[in-house]
Amino acid sequence: MLRRSSAVEQLTVNQRVVGSNPTAGAFKRFNEKATPEGRLAVNRRVVGSNPTRGALRQAQCKHEEKMKDWFVYLLLCDRKTFYVGITDDVARRFAAHQSKRSFFTRKFSDLLLVHCERYPNKQIAARREKQLKGWSRAKKQMLLDRKLGINVCTDEIKCLL
């Protein structure tokens, strides 16, 4: 019996291996592979003979992105205007703001990182960023006074700057 990749053996019901265009032989070999219980379940499918390097790299990048922490941060610009942003590297992003590489904050001379929140993925952080951008200045000030804040990591980030 021909031994294919271990990815094929580890498939669960309704999972697919994405790769190059499948050949009829790939489908036939996959369907003929036996398990201790007998024949494979009908719902298992292989798309492509083997996953391509690009597909594996893309899957790895998506996995690494899921593992990264994302941050929502507030900058106080010229001691009067709040800027709300999102990033996966606060120190790098703050340096970009200070070096005038950010469109909105380029016109301000004094920038202070006043608040930062950590989130497990980009989607949750983006949702929080949108919420904060909709808040009034007074409500943002209450957040800074720690009357509304949860998930605050500003002290940790200031050590990195």
C-alpha positions in Angstrom: 0.0 0.0 0.0 1.4 3.4 -0.9 2.0 5.7 2.0 0.9 9.3 1.5 1.6 12.3 3.8 0.7 12.1 7.5 -1.6 15.1 7.1 -4.0 12.8 5.2 -3.9 10.2 8.0 -4.8 12.8 10.6 -7.9 14.2 9.0 -11.1 14.2 10.9 -14.6 14.2 9.5 -15.3 17.1 7.1 -11.7 18.4 7.1 -9.8 19.0 3.9 -6.2 19.2 2.8 -5.8 22.1 0.4 -3.0 21.9 -2.1 -2.4 21.7 -5.8 -5.0 20.4 -8.2 -6.1 16.9 -7.2 -5.5 14.0 -9.5 -7.9 11.1 -9.9 -5.2 8.8 -8.4 -4.9 11.0 -5.3 -8.7 10.6 -4.7 -8.5 6.9 -5.4 -5.5 6.3 -3.1 -7.1 8.4 -0.3 -10.4 6.5 -0.5 -8.6 3.1 -0.5 -6.7 3.9 2.7 -8.1 1.8 5.5 -8.4 2.6 9.2 -8.7 0.3 12.1 -12.5 0.7 11.9 -12.5 -0.2 8.2 -13.1 2.2 5.3 -12.8 5.9 5.7 -15.9 8.0 6.3 -17.7 9.3 3.2 -17.3 13.0 4.3 -13.5 13.0 4.3 -12.0 14.7 1.2 -8.6 15.6 -0.1 -8.4 18.7 -2.3 -5.0 18.4 -4.0 -2.5 15.7 -3.9 -0.3 17.4 -1.3 -0.5 20.8 0.3 1.9 23.3 -1.4 4.6 25.1 0.5 2.7 28.3 0.0 -0.5 26.9 1.5 1.5 25.5 4.5 3.3 28.9 5.0 -0.1 30.7 4.8 -1.6 28.4 7.3 1.4 28.9 9.6 1.2 32.7 9.3 -2.5 32.6 10.2 -1.8 30.4 13.2 1.0 32.8 14.4 -1.3 35.8 13.9 -3.9 34.1 16.1 -1.2 33.6 18.8 -0.1 37.3 18.8 -1.5 39.8 21.3 -3.1 42.9 19.8 -3.3 46.2 21.5 -5.7 49.1 21.5 -4.0 52.3 22.6 -4.8 56.0 23.2 -2.4 58.8 22.5 -2.9 62.3 23.8 -1.8 64.7 21.1 -0.7 68.2 22.1 -2.5 67.7 25.4 -5.9 68.2 23.8 -6.8 65.6 21.2 -7.1 61.8 21.7 -6.0 59.4 19.0 -7.2 55.8 19.2 -5.3 53.1 17.3 -4.7 49.3 17.1 -1.4 47.4 16.7 0.4 44.2 17.4 3.6 46.0 18.4 3.0 49.2 20.5 6.7 50.2 20.8 7.1 50.1 17.0 3.8 51.9 16.3 4.5 54.6 18.9 7.9 55.2 17.3 6.2 55.6 13.9 3.9 58.2 15.4 6.8 60.1 16.9 8.8 60.0 13.6 5.8 61.6 11.8 5.1 58.5 9.7 1.4 58.4 10.7 -0.9 60.7 8.7 -3.2 61.9 11.5 -0.6 62.4 14.3 2.0 64.0 12.0 0.6 67.5 12.7 1.1 67.2 16.5 4.4 67.8 18.2 3.7 66.4 21.7 2.5 62.8 21.8 1.9 60.8 25.0 0.8 57.2 25.3 -1.9 57.4 28.0 -3.8 54.1 27.7 -3.3 50.6 26.3 -5.4 47.4 26.4 -4.3 43.9 25.4 -6.5 41.5 23.4 -6.0 37.9 22.2 -6.8 38.6 18.6 -7.2 41.3 16.0 -10.9 41.1 15.6 -11.7 41.7 19.3 -9.2 44.6 19.4 -10.7 46.2 16.3 -14.1 46.0 17.8 -12.9 47.7 21.0 -11.0 50.4 18.9 -14.3 51.1 17.0 -16.1 51.4 20.3 -13.5 53.8 21.8 -13.5 56.0 18.6 -17.2 56.5 19.1 -16.8 57.8 22.7 -16.9 61.4 23.7 -13.8 63.1 25.0 -15.3 63.1 28.5 -15.9 59.3 28.4 -12.3 58.8 27.2 -11.1 60.9 30.1 -13.1 58.7 32.5 -11.3 55.7 31.0 -7.9 57.3 31.7 -9.0 58.1 35.3 -9.6 54.3 35.6 -13.3 54.7 36.3 -14.2 52.6 33.2 -11.1 50.7 32.5 -10.5 47.0 32.4 -7.7 45.1 30.7 -5.2 47.9 31.2 -1.6 47.2 30.3 -0.3 50.8 30.0 2.3 50.4 32.8 3.8 47.3 31.1 4.0 49.1 27.7 5.6 52.3 29.1 8.5 50.2 30.3 9.1 49.1 26.7 9.2 52.6 25.3 
